[in-house]
């Protein structure tokens, strides 16, 4: 139904306008009696083999929604009904901010890709925490993807990340430090060794002082070299990270089917979707091998099919996340991936 009827309608609209339309309709539908149960019947798939424990948390299935879709924690109950095992909200910043000027989200249908330069538009960490306290489904694992405000100098970035931890620690199950978005000026400079160590140590120190410290992960860019990935692994060990999220969007435009002139006209932004699949898998495989499998990885980037998800898991990911694939393939993708994972595990056992 999604690809035959809803997707053509949504794709006639501006990408961000379509995003808000989906949000509004999901909220309205969820208020109707019986809708949540119907959605679960259509899209949820449960099987004991799908359950797994990763960085101390028990996930009912390995398929999550990546940060960037539900930035403000507005749809966690609705998304749970669509079969996700976990949802990562954000990126959240301490203070509300509007993000970059519109238009800032674009589709590349020939490539089944998106380009975005949203710029951490969100209503702030306190507002997200209030919404999460009001959610009905307390069993869904929630990740908090945190960043710095645009106007905060990099030298003071740690203060912003710490403020997010303080605001959200009671209502999320794990944190993801985002220093890899290409859409906040100079943010990726924080991926360099010394600034990153200082930032993560500051966040870990505050996290450790809380009544219930949360697992802390780092989201990295796909554009890092092997030597930079080696540094990331050393930093992860030194700062006692619980895991990594690989990967964020890419600034590369290599190998696209969409014409160069059209792509150039869209301007700057991070590219996600099918073109990212191979590089994201390469990064996951490298990190898994060079860490000896000791560091859990959430694999994200170009997952548009059960086979794509299996590829990430085979490369060493413990969990996977969807974003562009969810938009292009619809909510049925979550169920198909979970069925594929369960079938693969059952086949292996037999």
C-alpha positions in Angstrom: 0.0 0.0 0.0 2.8 2.4 0.9 4.7 2.2 -2.4 1.6 2.0 -4.5 -0.4 4.8 -3.0 1.2 6.8 -0.2 4.7 7.2 -1.5 3.7 8.7 -4.9 1.5 11.2 -3.0 4.3 12.1 -0.5 6.9 12.4 -3.3 4.8 15.0 -5.1 5.4 17.3 -2.0 8.5 19.1 -0.8 10.5 16.5 1.2 10.2 18.4 4.5 6.5 19.1 3.9 5.9 15.4 3.3 7.8 14.6 6.5 5.5 16.9 8.6 2.4 15.4 6.8 3.5 11.9 7.8 4.0 13.0 11.4 0.6 14.7 11.6 -1.2 11.7 10.1 0.5 9.2 12.3 -0.5 11.2 15.4 -4.1 11.5 14.2 -4.4 7.8 13.3 -2.8 6.7 16.6 -5.6 8.5 18.5 -8.3 6.4 16.9 -9.4 3.3 18.9 -7.8 0.2 17.5 -5.3 1.9 15.2 -2.3 1.0 17.3 -3.3 -2.7 17.4 -3.9 -2.7 13.7 -0.5 -1.2 13.0 1.1 -3.8 15.2 -0.7 -6.5 13.3 0.4 -5.2 10.0 4.0 -4.2 10.8 5.2 -5.7 14.0 7.1 -9.1 14.0 8.2 -10.7 17.2 10.4 -13.8 17.6 12.6 -14.9 20.5 15.6 -15.2 18.2 15.4 -11.4 17.5 16.0 -10.4 21.1 19.6 -9.4 22.0 21.5 -7.8 24.7 23.8 -5.0 23.6 25.8 -2.6 25.8 23.8 -3.8 28.8 20.4 -3.2 27.2 17.8 -5.8 26.1 16.5 -5.1 22.6 13.4 -6.9 21.5 14.7 -6.8 17.9 17.8 -5.4 16.2 16.0 -2.8 13.9 15.9 0.8 15.1 15.0 4.2 13.7 18.1 6.4 13.2 18.3 9.9 14.6 17.0 12.7 12.4 13.5 11.3 11.9 11.9 11.9 15.3 14.1 14.8 16.4 11.8 16.0 19.1 10.6 12.7 20.6 7.1 13.3 19.3 6.3 9.9 17.8 7.9 7.2 20.0 4.6 5.4 20.8 3.5 5.5 17.1 6.9 4.3 15.9 6.9 1.5 18.4 3.6 0.2 16.8 5.5 0.0 13.4 7.7 -2.7 14.8 11.0 -0.9 15.7 13.0 -2.4 18.4 14.4 1.0 19.4 14.2 4.7 18.4 16.9 7.2 18.5 15.6 10.8 19.0 17.5 13.9 18.1 19.9 15.3 17.3 18.9 17.3 20.4 20.8 20.5 21.5 20.6 22.2 24.9 18.7 25.3 23.5 16.0 25.2 20.9 17.2 26.2 17.4 15.5 26.6 14.0 18.2 24.9 12.0 19.3 26.0 8.5 17.1 28.0 6.1 14.6 26.0 4.0 14.6 24.3 1.6 17.1 21.9 3.4 15.9 18.4 2.6 16.0 16.9 -0.9 15.3 13.6 -2.6 17.4 12.0 -5.3 14.9 9.3 -6.5 17.2 7.9 -9.1 19.6 7.0 -6.4 17.1 6.3 -3.7 18.9 8.9 -1.6 18.4 12.0 0.4 20.5 15.2 0.8 19.9 17.2 4.0 21.3 20.2 5.7 18.8 20.5 8.5 21.3 21.9 11.0 20.1 20.3 14.2 16.7 21.9 14.1 15.0 20.9 17.3 12.9 22.2 20.3 15.7 21.6 22.8 16.6 19.0 25.3 14.2 20.0 28.0 11.2 19.9 25.7 12.3 16.4 24.4 12.6 15.2 28.0 9.1 16.4 28.8 7.6 14.5 25.9 9.5 11.3 26.8 8.1 11.4 30.3 4.6 11.5 28.8 5.0 8.5 26.5 2.9 5.4 27.0 5.2 2.6 25.8 7.9 2.4 28.4 9.3 -0.8 27.0 10.6 0.7 23.8 14.4 1.5 24.1 15.1 5.2 23.4 18.5 6.5 22.4 19.3 10.2 22.8 21.4 11.6 20.0 23.0 14.8 21.4 24.9 17.8 19.8 25.9 21.3 20.3 24.1 24.5 19.4 25.2 26.2 16.3 26.5 29.3 18.1 28.4 27.4 20.7 32.2 27.6 20.0 33.9 24.3 19.7 36.0 25.2 22.8 32.8 25.1 24.8 31.1 22.3 23.0 31.5 19.9 26.0 29.2 22.1 28.0 26.4 21.6 25.5 26.8 17.8 25.4 26.9 17.7 29.2 23.8 19.8 29.4 21.9 17.4 27.1 23.0 14.5 29.3 21.7 16.3 32.4 18.3 17.0 30.8 17.7 13.6 29.2 19.4 11.0 31.4 16.2 10.0 33.2 14.2 9.4 30.0 16.6 7.8 27.6 18.4 4.4 27.7 21.6 5.4 25.9 23.3 8.4 24.5 25.0 9.0 21.2 27.5 11.9 20.8 27.1 13.4 17.4 30.2 15.2 16.2 29.9 13.9 12.6 27.1 15.9 11.0 28.3 18.0 8.1 25.5 20.6 8.7 26.7 22.5 11.7 29.7 24.7 11.0 33.0 23.3 12.3 31.3 20.4 14.1 33.4 17.7 12.4 36.6 19.3 13.7 35.5 17.8 17.0 36.3 14.3 15.5 40.0 15.2 15.7 41.8 13.2 18.4 42.5 15.8 21.2 39.2 17.7 21.0 37.3 14.5 20.9 39.0 13.0 23.9 38.4 16.1 25.9 34.7 16.2 24.9 34.1 12.5 25.6 35.9 12.6 28.9 33.8 15.5 30.1 30.6 13.8 29.1 31.7 10.5 30.7 32.6 12.2 33.9 29.1 13.8 34.2 27.5 10.6 33.1 29.3 8.6 35.7 28.1 10.9 38.4 24.5 10.3 37.7 22.3 7.9 39.7 22.1 5.6 36.7 24.9 6.2 34.1 23.8 5.5 30.6 25.8 3.7 27.8 27.6 6.3 25.8 28.2 5.8 22.0 29.9 8.0 19.4 28.4 8.5 15.9 31.1 8.8 13.2 31.3 10.0 9.6 31.8 7.6 6.7 34.4 9.9 5.3 37.1 9.0 7.8 40.3 7.4 6.6 41.6 4.1 8.0 44.1 5.9 10.2 41.3 8.1 11.5 39.2 5.0 12.3 42.2 3.6 14.2 42.2 6.8 16.2 38.5 6.4 16.9 39.1 2.9 18.2 41.9 4.1 20.5 39.7 7.0 21.7 36.8 4.7 22.3 39.0 2.5 24.5 40.6 5.4 26.3 37.2 7.1 27.1 35.4 3.8 27.8 32.7 4.2 25.2 30.0 1.6 25.1 29.9 1.5 21.3 29.9 3.3 18.0 27.2 4.3 15.5 28.6 3.8 11.9 27.8 5.9 10.0 26.4 9.4 9.6 25.7 11.0 6.3 28.5 11.6 3.8 29.7 14.7 2.1 30.8 12.7 -1.0 28.7 12.8 -4.2 30.7 10.0 -6.0 28.8 7.5 -8.2 25.4 9.1 -8.2 23.0 8.5 -11.1 21.4 11.9 -10.7 23.0 14.5 -13.0 25.9 16.5 -11.6 24.3 19.8 -12.4 21.1 18.9 -10.4 23.1 17.6 -7.5 25.3 20.7 -7.5 22.2 23.0 -7.6 21.0 21.4 -4.3 24.0 22.7 -2.5 25.7 21.4 0.6 24.4 18.7 2.9 24.8 15.2 4.0 24.0 12.4 1.6 22.1 9.3 2.9 20.5 6.3 1.3 21.6 3.6 -1.1 24.8 5.3 -2.3 26.1 5.1 1.3 25.5 1.3 1.7 28.9 0.0 0.6 31.0 2.6 2.4 29.0 2.3 5.7 29.5 -1.5 5.5 33.2 -1.1 4.9 33.5 1.1 8.0 31.6 -1.3 10.1 33.7 -4.2 8.9 37.0 -2.3 9.6 35.9 -1.2 13.1 34.7 -4.7 14.0 37.9 -6.4 12.8 40.3 -3.9 14.3 38.5 -3.9 17.7 38.4 -7.7 17.8 34.7 -7.5 18.0 34.9 -6.0 21.4 33.1 -2.8 20.6 29.3 -3.0 19.8 28.4 -1.2 16.6 25.0 0.1 15.4 25.1 -0.1 11.6 23.4 2.6 9.6 23.6 3.7 6.0 21.9 2.5 2.9 19.7 -0.2 4.4 16.8 -0.6 1.9 16.2 -4.3 2.1 16.6 -7.3 4.4 19.7 -8.2 2.5 21.2 -4.8 3.2 20.6 -5.3 6.9 22.1 -8.8 6.8 25.1 -7.3 5.2 25.6 -4.9 8.0 25.1 -7.6 10.7 27.5 -10.0 8.9 30.1 -7.1 8.8 30.0 -6.9 12.6 27.0 -4.7 13.5 25.1 -5.7 16.6 22.1 -3.6 15.6 20.9 -1.7 12.6 19.1 1.6 12.0 16.9 2.9 9.2 16.3 6.4 7.9 16.3 6.9 4.1 15.2 3.2 3.5 12.2 3.8 5.8 11.2 6.8 3.6 11.7 5.0 0.3 10.5 1.5 1.2 7.9 2.4 3.9 7.1 0.8 7.3 6.9 -2.7 5.9 10.7 -2.7 5.6 11.0 -3.1 9.4 9.0 -6.3 9.4 10.7 -7.7 6.4 14.1 -7.2 8.0 13.1 -8.8 11.2 11.6 -11.8 9.4 14.8 -12.1 7.4 17.0 -12.0 10.5 14.8 -14.6 12.3 14.8 -16.9 9.2 18.5 -16.6 8.9 19.1 -17.5 12.5 16.6 -20.4 12.4 18.3 -21.7 9.3 21.7 -21.5 11.0 20.4 -23.3 14.0 19.0 -26.2 11.9 
